[in-house]
Amino acid sequence: MGDAWCSATGFPGGAAPPNVAAMAPIPTPPVEPQDTPDAYVGLAADGAERQARERGWSTVRALPPGAIITMEYLAGRLNFEVKEGVVIRCWKG
């Protein structure tokens, strides 16, 4: 019938579990710039992008109104919704 299983350890014959390495630490996200996304609304898109990069945003993306995007949050990213070359909405992530 095979090896007897030990209910205490779940391993054959009551053997100890195999040595398992510890999990990797949870990464620390980068610090985002202390900035107010609403301050970019109404600015020309190219000037807003330049200003965002100067203030420390690592990624700046301009999107047309109604663009379909994924909803993952990326620390350090600033999103612009741009219509006719002007930022109409801005949010982090």
N, C-alpha and C positions, 0 to 999 in steps of 0.2 A: 504494500500500500504506500510505501515511500517513507520519507522522513516525517517524524511527528512534529507538529507545529506548536509552538509555545504561545498561548494566548496573551501572555504578558508582554512579549516583545514582537510577536508576529513573524519571527524568523525560525527556521528549522531548528529543532532541538533546543530552543531557548537561547540561541546564539545572539550576541549583541549586534545591533545594526551596524552597517558599514560606516566607516569614517566619512562624513560628508563635509565638504568645505562650506564655510559661511557664505551667506549671500553678499553680493556687492552692496556697498552703501548707497543710499538714495542720493542722487546728485543734488547739489545746491544750485537752484536756478540763478542766472546772473541778476544783478541788481538793475532794476529799470530806472531810467532817468526820472527825476522828480519833475514832471511836466503835466500840463493840463491839455488833454486832447481837444477840448472845446476851443482852445486858443487858435487852432489851425483852421477852423471853419471860416470860410470867407476869403482865405488866402489863395493866391495863384498856386496851382499844384507844384510847379517847379520850385518856387520859393519856399513852399511849405516843406517839401522834401529836403531841400538844402538846410533849412532851419532845424528840422527833426534830426538829421545826421549830426549837425553841429552840437545839438543838445545831448547826443549820446545814444540815439536809437540805432541798433545794429542792423535792423531790417526795416525798410519802409516800402509799403506796397500801395499802389494806386489802382483802384478798381472802378469800373463803370457802374452806374446805378443799376441795381438788380442783379449784379453778378452772382453766380452760384459759386460758393466757396465752401471749403471744409470748415468745421467748427472747432478744430483743435486750437488750443491756446499756446502761442509761442512767445515765451518771455523775451523782451527786447524788440518786439515787432510793433510797429505802428501802422495802422491801416487807414487809408484815405478813400472815401467815395468821392469821385471826381466827375463833375458834370460841366461841360463846356470850359474845361481848363481850370475850374475853381473847386476847391474842397467844400463839399456840402455836408460831409459827415466824417468823423474821425473817432477811432477807438483803438485800444490796446489789444495786443495779442494776435 
